[in-house]
C-alpha cells in the first residue's frame, strides 16, 4: 500500500504548526531566577537555579539562555532528563563540565528537580566573579529578558544568593545569602518562609544575676516565621536538673496550650522559680506544633547561676591603710566587717587607679561586727605573687558601747521573703522586737530577752505571710521606736 504524499505533507505541516503554536503559546512569565551559586568551594560547581511558580503550566526550557555580566549568553541544554519544567518545580543549571554522578551536589538534589547544564564549560568566559557584584540574566530563546538580578558578592565560599519570596521581584530586598553550605539546589530556599514554622526566638531570666533566696522569672518568646497562622500549639519550659540538655517529663515546670498565632506575630510567656538556692540552673524552652515544617528552631537552652547571699555596700569598709611604710616594712590595708556575720574574703579584690589585686584565692574569713565591748587584736598576712609572705604588726581594735539607742531601717526594703533589721543599745536592757500587720496584729516576735550593750542584727523571714505593709517595733527599757517595711511577693 502506498502513502499519499500530499496527505503526508499536510500531516507534517499540521504537526509543525501545532509545535509552533505550542511554542508561541507557552507562558514563561512564571519562570524566575531563584538561586545563584557564584562562589563554590572549588571546581566546576557554579549553578543557576530557576523556579516555575505556575500552578498548572509546564515550561519547556529548551533554547533558553543564561547571560552572565558582559559575556555572551550560555544556552541551556538537557542532561538526559529532558527540558520540560513542571509547575511548582525547580530546575538546576550546571556548568557544562560538572561531574555528574561524582559532583558535590548529587546527593542534595531531589529526584523531582530538573537537572540541566549549559552548552559550554563556564558561565560567561571564565566563570562568575566572587569578589564584586555582577548581573545575571535569564533570556528566552528569542533573547528576550525574562529575569535579571545583580548578586551581591559578600558571601563566604559555598554560600549562594537565594530568593526569599518566589515571585518575579528581583530587588535586593528579596534576596539573601543562603543559610546552608552549598546552597539549596533543586529544593526550597533556606531563606524562603515556610507555610508553618514556629520559632522559639528567645529565652531570658530576670534578675540576670540572682542571689540565694531570689525568685527568678523565666521569659520565653515564640515567633511565627511561617506564612500561615498556627492554629494550635503549646509552649513548655523545663528545669534541666541533670544538665543533659534533654527535656525530661519529670523536669517540666510550665506547659500551656495556645491558638491562632498569625504570621509574623510573637507571644511571650513566663513562669517563676521561687526562693532558689545557690547553684547552677539550666532551662529548656520548647514549642510543640504538629504542623511545623522546620523542627530545628523549636527549642532553646540557656543557663543562669544563683550566687550565695551577697553583701551590701559598706558592709566591709576600708578602715586604715599604710601606703608609705618605713623602710623594709610592708604596705597594708585594714578592713572592717560592719555586719553581724562572718564574711569570706576569697576572690575579693582591692583596686587603685592602675591595678587590681586579689586579697586571697583561699577561704579566709573576716570576723563579724563584734558586739561585745572590749579590745581585740589582729594582724594581717600579705602574700606576694611569688608565694612569699609577711605579717603586719599587731593591730588593736577597741569596741566601745554605742552612745544611744537606735533602730535602723530594714534592708532590703521592699523585700521577699526575708530582710535584716539592725539595732543598737547603749546599756544592758530587756529588749523586744516584734512585727505587726496594718491592723495591729502581732505576726512575729524576733527578740524577747535581756541584751548587753552592743550592735545587733536580726533576720525576719516572711515566707508564710502575704504581701503588704508591716511594722516592726523595738522596745528597750523606756526606748520605743517603730518603722515600716513592705513585703512584696
Secondary structure, 3 states (H helix, E strand, C coil): CCCCHHHHHHHHHHHHHHHHHHHHHCCCCCEEEEEEECCCCCCCCCEEEEEECCCCCCEECCCCEEEECCCCCEEEEECCCCCEECCCEEEEEECCCCCCCCCCCCCCCCCCCEEEEECCCCCCCCCCCCCCCEEEEEECCCCCEEEEEEECCCCCCCCCEEECCCCCCCCHHHEEECCCCCCCCCCCCCCCCCCCCEEEEEEEEECCCCECCCCEEEEEEEEECCCCCEEEEEEEEEECCCCCCCCCHHHEEEEEEEEEECCCCEEEEEEEECCCCCEEEEEEEEEECCCCCCCCCCEEEEEEEEECCCCCCCCEEEEEEECCCCCCCCCEEEEEECCCCCEECCCCEEECCCCEEECCCCCCEECCCCCCCEEEEECCEEECCCCCEEECCCEEEEECCCCCCEECCCECCCECCEEEEEEEECCCEEEEEEEEECCCCEEEEEEEEEECCEEEEEEEECCCCCCEEEEEEEEECCEEEEEEEEECC
